[in-house]
Amino acid sequence: ARWFPSRFTMLSDRFVSQNGVLIMGISGLILMLLTHGSVRYLVILYSINVFITFVLSHLGMVRHWYKNRARVQEWKEKILICGTGLLLTSFILISVILLKFNEGGWLTLLITSTLIVFALLIKRHYQQTALLLKRLQELVVSAMISIENVLPETKKEIACDSKAKTAVILVNGFNGLGLHTLYGVIRLFGGLFKNFVFIHIGVIDSGTFKGAAEVENLQAQVKKDVEKYVHYMNHHGFYAEAHSSITNDIVDEVAEIAPKILARFPNAVFFGGQLVFPKDSFFTRLLHNYTVFAMQRRFYHQGITMVVLPIRV
C-alpha cells in the first residue's frame, strides 16, 4: 500500500517525477512566505526533520541486520555500527527539540506530525481498497479455470467481421475490475457485440522505472495479461484481439491507439470500468486518478463514443 497519493508516482514526459516535485516546491514557497525567509525558523525546521530521517534510517538498518542475522556472519558488527549511529542521532534530535522547542521546534513537530498522520490515513485507505477489491478477484479464478481447461488441439481460429459491432474494453490487467467490465458489457448489450478488442497500457512510474530490466518485465506482463482476455473470449466463441504498450501517460497513449482501432472496426464502442466506493468524498477523489474519466473527456473531443460502467465495491 502507498503512503501518499498514487499520482505522486507519475512521471512527466521526461521521465522525472512531476506531482511530488511541484508539491514540495509549492510547500517550500509557502514556508518561505510564512516565515518571511527567517533563517531562525527554517534552520530549526530543517535540523529536526533531517535528524528524524537519520534516526529512522539507522533504526531501519538495525532492524534489517537483526532480521537477517542468520544469513550474515558479521551481523553483530553491523548492528553495533548502526546502533551507535542510532544512539548519536537520537541524542542530537532530542537535544535540538528540547533546546529549540520555544523557538520554532513546536511548529516543526506540528507540521511533521500532521504529515505523518496524513500518510497513515492514506495507507489505511489503500489497504481498505485492496480488501474491497478482493471480492472482485473471485472472477479471475473462475475465468482462469475456463481458460486452462481448453485443450490446445480444441482451439480454433475465429473469423473476424470488421464491420460487425465491436466492444473495445480498456483494462489494467487480467483482474476483477477488467472482467467485471467485460461481464457488464455482455450483460447490458447481450449478443450485440461480435468482436472484442482489449487495450492494456502499462504505466511507467517511479515504482517501475528502476532500469531496463524492470521496464522489460512490465512490458512482458502487460502483454501476457491482455492475451488472457483474448483466449477467454475465443473460448466463448467470440473474435478478440489485444493491443498493449507501456507509457508514462495512459490517456495520450490510448488516444493515439483509438483511431487505428476505429479504422479497422468502424462500428466500435469503447468501454471502461470505474470503481464506485461506498462513500465517495474529496479524499477518495484525491487518492485515485480516475483515469477513465480523463479518457472519456479526450474521446469526446475526438468524437469517439465511450461508455463508463460503474463497478461497486
Secondary structure, 3 states (H helix, E strand, C coil): CCCCCHHHHCECCCCCECHHHHHHHHHHHHHHHHHCCCHHHHHHHHHHHHHHHHHHHHHHHHHHHHHCCCCCCCHHHHHHHHHHHHHHHHHHHHHHHHHCHHHCHHHHHHHHHHHHHHHHHHHHHHHHHHHHHCCCCHHHHHHHHHHHCCCHHHCCCCCCCCCCCEEEEEECCCCHHHHHHHHHHHHHHCCCCCEEEEEEEEECCCCCCCCHHHHHHHHHHHHHHHHHHHHHHHHCCCEEEEEEEEECCHHHHHHHHHHHHHHHCCCEEEEEEEEECCCCCHHHHHHCCCHHHHHHHHHHHHCCCEEEEEEEC
